Amino acid sequence: MLSIQTCLRDHFLISMPHLEDETFAQTIIYICDHSEYGAMGLIINRPLNFHLDKMLSHLGIASSNTARSIPVYSGGPVQSDRGFVLHKNYLGNPWLATHAVTDELFLTTSMDILEAIALNDNAEALITLGHTGWGPGQLEQEITDNVWLSCPANSDIMFHKPAEERLQAAATILGVNLNLMTTHTGHA
């Protein structure tokens, strides 16, 4: 069983420069759940080529002008046809399918949240198609293998930084400049 010290829920995973897997190279992942059964997260710095208004139009949901500026992200290769919304609790309603990540951050997969975001000009939400996932012990092994750095998550980075700045902003929390790190790994 994981201890409090090893649980990475509400943490960022920062890909190491030597990670060559095209799916995860140069990514920052927000971990939504982590237990002895595995881990689940969302890539938060890979915007797709469309915004929320296009998704809402496809679903037949009316939207405000704000929806034109809300990007949709590729959250990962698992269930890439399914939407995931990471949001703050201020949206308030009891959504049909919500998981509390923290006291302030929630992950919702039901369409009712999209309707609320479409009409709320101040919504702090990150919308993805797909997610990332690890089986039991897999993420821990990848961290041991020096594939990822981890640090506590920061909602300002998730919701307010431009996507292209999020990776380095998270690394800065650790005092790391990813541009100065080598792409080679080794063990002393």
C-alpha positions, -999 to 999 in steps of 0.1 A, spaced: 0 0 0 12 35 -8 21 58 20 12 95 22 48 103 12 47 83 -20 12 92 -32 15 115 -61 -22 126 -63 -23 164 -69 13 164 -82 29 172 -116 50 147 -135 76 165 -156 91 145 -184 128 142 -184 146 155 -215 158 121 -224 123 107 -227 119 98 -264 84 83 -264 66 106 -288 34 104 -267 51 117 -235 82 136 -246 81 172 -234 50 168 -213 37 178 -179 10 156 -164 -13 164 -136 -19 133 -114 -56 130 -106 -54 97 -88 -26 74 -74 -31 43 -53 -19 8 -50 -41 0 -80 -22 24 -103 -23 60 -114 -43 83 -137 -34 117 -150 -39 144 -177 -13 158 -200 -18 196 -195 5 211 -222 -7 195 -255 -35 217 -269 -53 202 -299 -61 222 -330 -96 233 -318 -113 251 -289 -143 243 -267 -168 260 -290 -162 234 -317 -167 206 -293 -199 222 -280 -212 228 -315 -206 191 -323 -225 181 -291 -254 206 -299 -247 227 -268 -251 265 -270 -220 285 -259 -208 320 -251 -181 338 -269 -157 327 -241 -158 291 -253 -139 302 -285 -109 309 -264 -108 277 -242 -85 252 -257 -91 215 -257 -60 194 -248 -49 159 -256 -49 144 -221 -32 112 -231 -36 80 -252 -61 62 -229 -98 68 -239 -89 95 -263 -125 98 -275 -137 106 -240 -137 141 -224 -123 149 -190 -127 182 -173 -105 193 -144 -121 222 -126 -123 242 -94 -152 236 -71 -167 271 -77 -188 256 -105 -208 242 -76 -234 218 -90 -234 181 -81 -222 169 -115 -233 134 -127 -198 120 -128 -173 138 -106 -142 126 -87 -127 149 -60 -90 151 -65 -85 177 -37 -109 198 -17 -107 224 -44 -101 204 -77 -125 180 -93 -124 158 -123 -157 155 -141 -166 133 -171 -203 141 -176 -215 165 -203 -234 187 -178 -201 203 -168 -196 214 -204 -229 232 -204 -219 251 -173 -185 260 -186 -201 272 -219 -222 297 -201 -196 308 -174 -172 335 -185 -149 329 -155 -147 292 -155 -113 278 -145 -113 245 -162 -89 224 -182 -106 202 -208 -90 171 -223 -98 143 -246 -82 112 -232 -60 106 -202 -28 88 -191 -27 57 -170 -3 34 -152 -8 -1 -137 1 -10 -102 37 -1 -95 44 11 -131 46 48 -123 68 41 -93 92 21 -115 93 49 -142 102 74 -115 129 50 -102 141 47 -139 145 85 -140 117 90 -166 99 117 -146 105 144 -120 76 151 -97 65 181 -76 34 194 -59 9 207 -85 2 244 -88 -33 255 -101 -19 288 -114 4 269 -138 -25 246 -149 -51 273 -154 -33 305 -161 1 298 -178 2 294 -216 5 257 -225 40 261 -239 53 276 -206 38 250 -182 66 224 -184 94 248 -175 72 266 -149 67 233 -131 104 224 -133 111 258 -118 92 248 -87 120 223 -82 147 248 -91 154 229 -124 161 244 -158 152 217 -183 172 234 -210 204 228 -190 197 191 -184 214 164 -205 194 140 -226 216 111 -215 209 90 -184 231 69 -163 238 57 -128 268 64 -108 
